[in-house]
Amino acid sequence: MSDEDLWRVLRGIADMPYGAGQIAALEQLLRRVDATDDRHLAYVTRMQATTGYVYGGEPAKSFVTFSWCLSEFDRDPQPYHQQHLHQMLWHFKYMVSGLLEFPEVPLDRTYAVLDDMERHYRAGGHSLQTVHKHRFRVADHVGDAEAAAHWYRLWQTAPRDELSDCAGCDPTSQVGYLAATGRDAEAVALAEPVLAGRLTCTEQPQAILTALLLPYLRTGRGESARDAHREAYRKLRGSLADLWDIGDHVEFCTLTGNEARAVELVERHLDWLDRPPSPAAAMHFAATAAAALRQAGLATVYRRAAAGRPAAEVPASALAAELADRATELAARFDARNGTTHQSEWIARRLAVRPGGEHLPLSASVRRRSARTGGDALAGGATPASERPGRAPVEVSTVALPADADELLTVAEKSWGQHDRATFRAALAAYDDRFDAADLPPRTVAHRLALRAAERGDEDDVEGAVELNRAALDLYRSAGEELPAQVVAGRLGVLLTRADEHAEEGLTLAREAAEALDRLGDPRQRAAGYDRLALALLHRQRWADALAALSRIPADAGGDEHLAARIALHRAHLLEGSDRVDEALAAAVQARRMARELGVDELITAACLACARTVDDPAEAVAACDEALRVAPGDAELPVRVARARALLSAGRAADAVDDFVEAVTLCVERDAEGDAFLRWELANAYRVVGRLAEAAEVAEEAVLGLDRLGAQAEADRCRHLLAGVYGGLGEIDPALALLEQLSVNLDGPDNLPIRAQVLEEAGGILYDADRDAAAAERFTAAATAYRLADLPLDELRARRREAYAWFWSDNLPEAVRVVELADGLAAVLAGQPEPPPPVTYELAMMAETGARVLTGEGRADEALARLAGVPDRLRSIEAFGEAAQVEVLVGELLLRLDRPVEAEPLLRRVLGGLPAGSRPVRQTAWLLARALDLLDRPAEAAALRQEHDLDPDD
């Protein structure tokens, strides 16, 4: 590889995002550079490496590259050293700050670098403002308050110059000092004009916004604090180098009563402690994380695998203790180095942080404080479902209860079938209070066991319900009570079919019970038996068999109106599962009507949800969900919220859908129910649709973390794809690319080739739009290869076309020509179709245009022109009029290059006349037409055209 090639590689690396990828590329380049004799290239590469190490999260390596550059500069100054002198002097600041963060580096070494920094600054005639600032930082680090105040005054009074930190970073350090010394109002006042200006530094505005979190909070500016947290964390979250600042955000969440969000941030960045940028950053993050985890109660935290440690769910309390020990031990090492106790005292205060003051909602996905994260969290803000606005109070039974044990159980059984849970519980409580099983006959004890099973089923304790039903069944059979035994057997069968391992046993029990009840039972018992068989078959998705079972039940369900309503609802579910949507809707409407007549909220809710799922009109689906929400029991609110959110989204009411999705996520978290990660994914999409991209990104990040935790890789990858698009919309190119890169790795199986190719092509498109053309070309190359392996030639041709353009704009003409030649072979195969469809016609035409531009760049205008013969007409045949005009402009340009203005002039005039006024191609076409008129010796017309379109004649 030539020196020119190495310089080109270095320029490409400079365009890469900071991080492990850029560092690996720099270190590979350094090995190649050191094999050459180019001292200039070796120097500049190490200068770039110093910056890359600092911002990429490996500052310790920057000490070596900086020392090399400084020694080279001092030993044998060269002209190129002067060219990069400003950057080298700037790097002194990185060194002083970095050395402080490693307790193994003696403090004398830091003072020596400071002295050397001052010597070089004085030699260059620079202000010592920045030197004073870094002496202040050392004094502040060791806890010498008097020295810190002294150097702070000198820093503030010394004149700024070109080596001073930027207009955002200098005030950031000031804000930190003012806040630490109790001058919050001054800190906020200092920052306001800074934030109102334009900040272009890599570290801003996230650094100053982070420094303002506590001053905002302590001066009563809660909304400003919340906005600062959201904006700053968004910019910090992907940067390992910013682990310290991320710790500040964890602490802010803990202080403001957002314990769940604090734990989420800890979980998201926990594995960074396996590769921290510095011991100081590890110490600070570990301390703030430990304080957050101490508020998490019995929660667990997912810890990713690392060397010698498998991935696992870790109790928050145990992890808090581990991290507290780590932070304390590191603080002791710093104090041993510094000869003070300042760091240990400071870390002790971080570890003691607790929620304080009024709760400040921060999450875009959780509305209330989570009761999961602490014993008193409910008192801090979470409202029980039964006490929220619009929720009916818990019903109390007013039924007079009999004194006899069997009569009490009969009342309980009947009320359970009628969805009267208040009477059901009251009757059972009276039974348990009055009677002892030892004094009762087996039949009565079995009946109570069966009703206990019903209670467990209501609580979704399937295993407990199965165990109790088995016990009841054994007692009934031993007592010779065949009829109630078959009822219990049917219920047991339904429960068993919910699990694969017991499905066959369950189906057998349910079928045999239905057949026995058909012989032995009354009309109602026969109807209930077949209904239970249908439910068992529904669980196994045997829709046709289940519908056949229901068909054996008379319309009145043996005279039981409640059972008839349930059967109508079950029929709706089965028809929906069979994709018989119209029939399903009719059954759901019937169930809804019957439930209303009975006044059973539980059945109304379920029937309304069935209607919402099967109705065509989204507005009607929303109306059905509205009705369900008005009557839904507390435990049914979650599915109603989810259904309503989806219906609102389908109805084009994304903003309203956001509110319901947020409420659904909140309910899920409050109840410690599974599924919040999936709901966050849907919420993120709703935020995206409504244009609230920052919230969409925040929630999608949470969703990806949760889906990964569940092992739902396919769903996690789909959410990553959504998140990549959101990042693109926010202009966050590097995070988007990182996600797409991860997706391309995750989707490496042969079945995923088309999707992998699409992801690679999207990454190429992002890079191309960002003018990172060489990197874009590499992605397009990979995409084209994947399309070829997936046997998608048209997609491969499109990727090759985009690859050729990317190589062309990266000034790598040989590669562009090679790709054009490769694409020509592919195009020849596609062109052989007798009547190519419009997409093929389009890609063949645009590939011809791309090849023409590449050949033009090589000076082969005649070949380029030949490629374009007939292309505009083919584009117009598929109504691609804009592209046809674009190609004709290129034809006009080529005609001029070939000194054929007579042919170019009418063509360009016709194209210009057909272009919309003000469109981008107008100026280019007018310029070419004016040039043609000049060549035709018609200067007056050319001048008039240039004046009309405001063209510079010398351009």
Order of alpha helices (4+ residues) and beta strands (2+ residues): alpha-alpha-alpha-alpha-alpha-alpha-alpha-alpha-alpha-alpha-alpha-alpha-alpha-alpha-alpha-alpha-alpha-beta-beta-alpha-alpha-alpha-alpha-alpha-alpha-alpha-alpha-alpha-alpha-alpha-alpha-alpha-alpha-alpha-alpha-alpha-alpha-alpha-alpha-alpha-alpha-alpha-alpha-alpha-alpha-alpha-alpha-alpha-alpha-alpha
